């Protein structure tokens, strides 16, 4: 179990480094929209956080699905050898299903609340408007 948790932590850290490298090389996340006036830096920071969250949700659900199938393989292939391996496989599948259920449920609740409140989901932040001269 310790090997799998360290493997997932390594995958998560590697993904975050890849996202940081992407932002540095492409310049897609700019923190100085509007030259820093009128909250341009805050706008850029919020846009960056939104992009990271949008990319992490499907990634984390995918990792949970892969973990479920990994534990299913452990349960089927090594469950006959020992009761301990069977128990590890069952626990891993249970935790994976709980993780998938929680993530998808929170995602569904947020969609429901956005529909009830009339707030759009997805897309980007509204464009930053510069003040007009008098």
MODELLER restraints for C-alpha pairs under 7 A, 6 or more apart:
rsr = mdl.restraints
at = mdl.atoms
rsr.add(forms.Gaussian(group=physical.xy_distance, feature=features.Distance(at['CA:23:A'], at['CA:29:A']), mean=5.86, stdev=0.5))
rsr.add(forms.Gaussian(group=physical.xy_distance, feature=features.Distance(at['CA:29:A'], at['CA:44:A']), mean=6.87, stdev=0.5))
rsr.add(forms.Gaussian(group=physical.xy_distance, feature=features.Distance(at['CA:29:A'], at['CA:48:A']), mean=5.88, stdev=0.5))
rsr.add(forms.Gaussian(group=physical.xy_distance, feature=features.Distance(at['CA:30:A'], at['CA:44:A']), mean=5.80, stdev=0.5))
rsr.add(forms.Gaussian(group=physical.xy_distance, feature=features.Distance(at['CA:31:A'], at['CA:41:A']), mean=4.77, stdev=0.5))
rsr.add(forms.Gaussian(group=physical.xy_distance, feature=features.Distance(at['CA:31:A'], at['CA:44:A']), mean=4.44, stdev=0.5))
rsr.add(forms.Gaussian(group=physical.xy_distance, feature=features.Distance(at['CA:31:A'], at['CA:45:A']), mean=6.00, stdev=0.5))
rsr.add(forms.Gaussian(group=physical.xy_distance, feature=features.Distance(at['CA:32:A'], at['CA:40:A']), mean=5.77, stdev=0.5))
rsr.add(forms.Gaussian(group=physical.xy_distance, feature=features.Distance(at['CA:32:A'], at['CA:41:A']), mean=5.03, stdev=0.5))
rsr.add(forms.Gaussian(group=physical.xy_distance, feature=features.Distance(at['CA:32:A'], at['CA:44:A']), mean=6.63, stdev=0.5))
rsr.add(forms.Gaussian(group=physical.xy_distance, feature=features.Distance(at['CA:33:A'], at['CA:40:A']), mean=4.71, stdev=0.5))
rsr.add(forms.Gaussian(group=physical.xy_distance, feature=features.Distance(at['CA:33:A'], at['CA:41:A']), mean=6.26, stdev=0.5))
rsr.add(forms.Gaussian(group=physical.xy_distance, feature=features.Distance(at['CA:33:A'], at['CA:44:A']), mean=6.29, stdev=0.5))
rsr.add(forms.Gaussian(group=physical.xy_distance, feature=features.Distance(at['CA:34:A'], at['CA:40:A']), mean=5.43, stdev=0.5))
rsr.add(forms.Gaussian(group=physical.xy_distance, feature=features.Distance(at['CA:47:A'], at['CA:125:A']), mean=6.68, stdev=0.5))
rsr.add(forms.Gaussian(group=physical.xy_distance, feature=features.Distance(at['CA:61:A'], at['CA:100:A']), mean=6.11, stdev=0.5))
rsr.add(forms.Gaussian(group=physical.xy_distance, feature=features.Distance(at['CA:64:A'], at['CA:96:A']), mean=5.49, stdev=0.5))
rsr.add(forms.Gaussian(group=physical.xy_distance, feature=features.Distance(at['CA:64:A'], at['CA:99:A']), mean=6.63, stdev=0.5))
rsr.add(forms.Gaussian(group=physical.xy_distance, feature=features.Distance(at['CA:64:A'], at['CA:100:A']), mean=6.14, stdev=0.5))
rsr.add(forms.Gaussian(group=physical.xy_distance, feature=features.Distance(at['CA:67:A'], at['CA:96:A']), mean=6.36, stdev=0.5))
rsr.add(forms.Gaussian(group=physical.xy_distance, feature=features.Distance(at['CA:68:A'], at['CA:92:A']), mean=6.87, stdev=0.5))
rsr.add(forms.Gaussian(group=physical.xy_distance, feature=features.Distance(at['CA:68:A'], at['CA:93:A']), mean=4.98, stdev=0.5))
rsr.add(forms.Gaussian(group=physical.xy_distance, feature=features.Distance(at['CA:68:A'], at['CA:96:A']), mean=5.22, stdev=0.5))
rsr.add(forms.Gaussian(group=physical.xy_distance, feature=features.Distance(at['CA:68:A'], at['CA:97:A']), mean=6.96, stdev=0.5))
rsr.add(forms.Gaussian(group=physical.xy_distance, feature=features.Distance(at['CA:71:A'], at['CA:89:A']), mean=4.79, stdev=0.5))
rsr.add(forms.Gaussian(group=physical.xy_distance, feature=features.Distance(at['CA:71:A'], at['CA:92:A']), mean=5.60, stdev=0.5))
rsr.add(forms.Gaussian(group=physical.xy_distance, feature=features.Distance(at['CA:71:A'], at['CA:93:A']), mean=5.58, stdev=0.5))
rsr.add(forms.Gaussian(group=physical.xy_distance, feature=features.Distance(at['CA:72:A'], at['CA:89:A']), mean=6.29, stdev=0.5))
rsr.add(forms.Gaussian(group=physical.xy_distance, feature=features.Distance(at['CA:72:A'], at['CA:93:A']), mean=6.52, stdev=0.5))
rsr.add(forms.Gaussian(group=physical.xy_distance, feature=features.Distance(at['CA:74:A'], at['CA:89:A']), mean=5.59, stdev=0.5))
rsr.add(forms.Gaussian(group=physical.xy_distance, feature=features.Distance(at['CA:75:A'], at['CA:85:A']), mean=6.77, stdev=0.5))
rsr.add(forms.Gaussian(group=physical.xy_distance, feature=features.Distance(at['CA:75:A'], at['CA:86:A']), mean=5.17, stdev=0.5))
rsr.add(forms.Gaussian(group=physical.xy_distance, feature=features.Distance(at['CA:75:A'], at['CA:89:A']), mean=4.47, stdev=0.5))
rsr.add(forms.Gaussian(group=physical.xy_distance, feature=features.Distance(at['CA:75:A'], at['CA:90:A']), mean=6.64, stdev=0.5))
rsr.add(forms.Gaussian(group=physical.xy_distance, feature=features.Distance(at['CA:78:A'], at['CA:85:A']), mean=6.05, stdev=0.5))
rsr.add(forms.Gaussian(group=physical.xy_distance, feature=features.Distance(at['CA:78:A'], at['CA:86:A']), mean=6.88, stdev=0.5))
rsr.add(forms.Gaussian(group=physical.xy_distance, feature=features.Distance(at['CA:79:A'], at['CA:85:A']), mean=5.42, stdev=0.5))
rsr.add(forms.Gaussian(group=physical.xy_distance, feature=features.Distance(at['CA:79:A'], at['CA:86:A']), mean=4.17, stdev=0.5))
rsr.add(forms.Gaussian(group=physical.xy_distance, feature=features.Distance(at['CA:114:A'], at['CA:120:A']), mean=6.28, stdev=0.5))
rsr.add(forms.Gaussian(group=physical.xy_distance, feature=features.Distance(at['CA:114:A'], at['CA:121:A']), mean=6.70, stdev=0.5))
